[in-house]
Amino acid sequence: MVASMRSLRLSGLGQNAGVHTAPFPIQTERLVLRAYMPDDFDALHAIVSHVDVNRFLYTEPRGHDETVELLQRKLGNTELIDEDDQISAAVCLRETGELVGDQMLRWVSVEHRTAEIGFMFHPGHHGRGYATESALPLIDFAFADCGFHRIIGRLDHRNFASARVLEKLGLRREAVQIDNEWVKGEWQSEIDYAILEREWRAQRDLRQV
Ligand SMILES: CC(C)(COP(=O)(O)OP(=O)(O)OC[C@H]1O[C@@H](n2cnc3c(N)ncnc32)[C@H](O)[C@@H]1OP(=O)(O)O)[C@@H](O)C(=O)NCCC(=O)NCCS
């Protein structure tokens, strides 16, 4: 009761302070989103060491030690307590348990109740709708449970697959920032997508009709 009074008061101030713990495991029709486990090294490394996965990201294909470090971080990414905290979901096939992708929810601003989503999947599993299917419950969680007001997605303007996922999720293309970042030895343009909580709610209500 005290906690909900507090979150109401804070949300009136335009904040969504508090501790938001990922409700893992989350099941969808074909997938399960769960917390990372120490055994996930091989599957995670297969994703983050892949050239195609890194093409439009800030990162280069990771070596063994970099993946060890990344997994270590992901093991702890199960709750949002403050800005810049992330929730990392290992996305696995329900049928086999195989880890095929990663979903991320990052707390961008407490004051503006904004979060960012991001995703990467092993190229062997692209084009099957997995990124879209697994982002849905994470966005639901972000709006309904964490009290975010706005969710954003940012991508390299050449990343058509990522843009398509965000559009399928209902995010709006809001800006193209021309040559705004120096990445991997060249100027790159970023596209910004966003959706508001009220828009997400309306779209979810429509889906249920
Ligand atoms: C972006 C990514 C996660 C998409 O994963 P996915 O599981 O294949 O996504 P989905 O199957 O849900 O949807 C992909 C959509 O992009 C479309 N697409 C794929 N490649 C495309 C291209 N080159 N041009 C246009 N559309 C493309 C697919 O046809 C599909 O749309 P559709 O359902 O209308 O046919 C995956 O490509 C990936 O891991 N990329 C590398 C990491 C990355 O860039 N992450 C995003 C960071 S912003």
The ligand as an SDF file (V2000), in Angstrom:
LIG
                    3D

 48 50  0  0  0  0  0  0  0  0999 V2000
   16.8570   -6.7830  -35.9900 C   0  0  0  0  0  0  0  0  0  0  0  0
   16.6810   -8.2710  -35.6660 C   0  0  0  0  0  0  0  0  0  0  0  0
   16.7040   -8.4400  -34.1570 C   0  0  0  0  0  0  0  0  0  0  0  0
   15.3260   -8.7390  -36.2130 C   0  0  0  0  0  0  0  0  0  0  0  0
   15.0890  -10.0630  -35.7280 O   0  0  0  0  0  0  0  0  0  0  0  0
   14.0000  -11.0240  -36.4040 P   0  0  0  0  0  0  0  0  0  0  0  0
   13.6460  -12.0730  -35.4090 O   0  0  0  0  0  0  0  0  0  0  0  0
   14.4820  -11.4450  -37.7440 O   0  0  0  0  0  0  0  0  0  0  0  0
   12.7820  -10.0050  -36.5690 O   0  0  0  0  0  0  0  0  0  0  0  0
   11.3090  -10.3630  -37.0670 P   0  0  0  0  0  0  0  0  0  0  0  0
   11.3090  -11.6810  -37.7790 O   0  0  0  0  0  0  0  0  0  0  0  0
   10.3920  -10.1710  -35.8940 O   0  0  0  0  0  0  0  0  0  0  0  0
   11.0230   -9.1930  -38.1160 O   0  0  0  0  0  0  0  0  0  0  0  0
   11.9820   -8.8470  -39.0940 C   0  0  0  0  0  0  0  0  0  0  0  0
   11.3010   -8.0340  -40.1580 C   0  0  0  0  0  0  0  0  0  0  0  0
   12.3020   -7.3470  -40.9140 O   0  0  0  0  0  0  0  0  0  0  0  0
   12.1690   -7.6540  -42.2700 C   0  0  0  0  0  0  0  0  0  0  0  0
   13.5030   -7.5570  -42.8850 N   0  0  0  0  0  0  0  0  0  0  0  0
   14.5660   -8.3300  -42.6390 C   0  0  0  0  0  0  0  0  0  0  0  0
   15.6080   -7.9160  -43.3710 N   0  0  0  0  0  0  0  0  0  0  0  0
   15.1760   -6.8330  -44.0650 C   0  0  0  0  0  0  0  0  0  0  0  0
   15.7690   -5.9650  -45.0260 C   0  0  0  0  0  0  0  0  0  0  0  0
   17.0390   -6.0980  -45.3770 N   0  0  0  0  0  0  0  0  0  0  0  0
   15.0150   -4.9750  -45.5560 N   0  0  0  0  0  0  0  0  0  0  0  0
   13.7250   -4.8000  -45.1930 C   0  0  0  0  0  0  0  0  0  0  0  0
   13.1050   -5.6100  -44.2860 N   0  0  0  0  0  0  0  0  0  0  0  0
   13.8270   -6.6070  -43.7430 C   0  0  0  0  0  0  0  0  0  0  0  0
   11.5840   -9.0430  -42.2980 C   0  0  0  0  0  0  0  0  0  0  0  0
   10.9910   -9.3420  -43.5300 O   0  0  0  0  0  0  0  0  0  0  0  0
   10.5510   -8.9080  -41.1610 C   0  0  0  0  0  0  0  0  0  0  0  0
    9.4190   -8.1640  -41.5520 O   0  0  0  0  0  0  0  0  0  0  0  0
    8.0280   -8.8910  -42.0050 P   0  0  0  0  0  0  0  0  0  0  0  0
    7.5560   -9.6670  -40.8040 O   0  0  0  0  0  0  0  0  0  0  0  0
    7.1370   -7.7690  -42.3740 O   0  0  0  0  0  0  0  0  0  0  0  0
    8.3710   -9.8000  -43.1520 O   0  0  0  0  0  0  0  0  0  0  0  0
   17.7860   -9.1340  -36.3110 C   0  0  0  0  0  0  0  0  0  0  0  0
   17.8800   -8.7990  -37.6770 O   0  0  0  0  0  0  0  0  0  0  0  0
   19.1450   -8.9390  -35.6490 C   0  0  0  0  0  0  0  0  0  0  0  0
   19.4630   -9.6010  -34.6780 O   0  0  0  0  0  0  0  0  0  0  0  0
   19.9800   -8.0500  -36.2180 N   0  0  0  0  0  0  0  0  0  0  0  0
   21.3070   -7.8210  -35.6720 C   0  0  0  0  0  0  0  0  0  0  0  0
   21.2740   -7.0530  -34.3660 C   0  0  0  0  0  0  0  0  0  0  0  0
   20.5810   -5.7220  -34.5350 C   0  0  0  0  0  0  0  0  0  0  0  0
   20.8480   -4.9880  -35.4820 O   0  0  0  0  0  0  0  0  0  0  0  0
   19.6920   -5.4040  -33.5960 N   0  0  0  0  0  0  0  0  0  0  0  0
   18.9230   -4.1740  -33.6210 C   0  0  0  0  0  0  0  0  0  0  0  0
   19.6830   -3.0790  -33.0080 C   0  0  0  0  0  0  0  0  0  0  0  0
   18.8400   -1.5270  -33.1950 S   0  0  0  0  0  0  0  0  0  0  0  0
  1  2  1  0
  2  3  1  0
  2  4  1  0
  2 36  1  0
  4  5  1  0
  5  6  1  0
  6  7  2  0
  6  8  1  0
  6  9  1  0
  9 10  1  0
 10 11  2  0
 10 12  1  0
 10 13  1  0
 13 14  1  0
 14 15  1  0
 15 16  1  0
 15 30  1  0
 16 17  1  0
 17 18  1  0
 17 28  1  0
 18 19  1  0
 18 27  1  0
 19 20  2  0
 20 21  1  0
 21 22  1  0
 21 27  2  0
 22 23  1  0
 22 24  2  0
 24 25  1  0
 25 26  2  0
 26 27  1  0
 28 29  1  0
 28 30  1  0
 30 31  1  0
 31 32  1  0
 32 33  2  0
 32 34  1  0
 32 35  1  0
 36 37  1  0
 36 38  1  0
 38 39  2  0
 38 40  1  0
 40 41  1  0
 41 42  1  0
 42 43  1  0
 43 44  2  0
 43 45  1  0
 45 46  1  0
 46 47  1  0
 47 48  1  0
M  END
$$$$
